[in-house]
Amino acid sequence: MKAVLLFILAYLLGSIQSGVWIGKIFYNKDIRDFGSGNTGTTNTFRVLGKKAGIVVLFMDILKGTIATSLPIWFDVPIDPLWYGVAAILGHTFPIFGHFKGGKAVATSAGMLLAYSPTFFVYSASLFILCLFLTSMVSLSSMISAVIITISTVILPIYAPFILHEQNWLLTILAASITIFIIYRHRDNIKRIKDGTESTINFGLRKQKNR
């Protein structure tokens, strides 16, 4: 019963729509009515600005971290990753937002932070590198997700100081989340092909345009 209640709590934590709440409380805006209409970090940056975007980014990461830590804190003998998945499901299909949420990138990162801080740093570095090369959050999210999934198999063998043990559940979940992230970015993929995808003011692409 405790395990089930914590799983529900993890889902509810994930369901907290940080971008929507910050927008309504402090900016009197519903970010779902602007930009891409998405409730996640990227649209928050686009609609509300850098300060709000950073706050929402940390809140969305924290949701995944707290949820994944619940079975550790309450001594539940279940792999913590399952509770991270519950938060990801909550973020993507939030009960507080008519089951229409974000794309789960930041909350997935929060799950990795709780599971393995060194692997989180590695994954975050991959994302930043991809972002520097492409200047596109969407493309960087998809590319880094694919590399992270492959890394869950390779790193325990060749770089155990980053990820010290092989966990096939992590690999399966990473692959599933990657497929899901790519699916959720299908509109972005179309815009990337058309050359109309939004870019950020960071990286080689922007420097080249200048």
Buried (B, 14 or more C-beta within 10 A) or exposed (E): EEBEEBBEBBBBBBBBBBBBBBBEEEBEBBBBEEBBEBBBBBBBBBBBEEEBBEBBBBBBBBBBBBBBBBBEEEEBEEBBBBBBBBBBBBBBBBEEBEEEBBBBBBBBBBBBBBBBEBBBEBBBEBBBBBBBBBBBBBBBBBBBBBBBBEBBBEBBEEBEEBBEEEBEEBBEBBBEBBEBBBEBBEEBBEBBEEEEBBBBEBBEBEEEEE
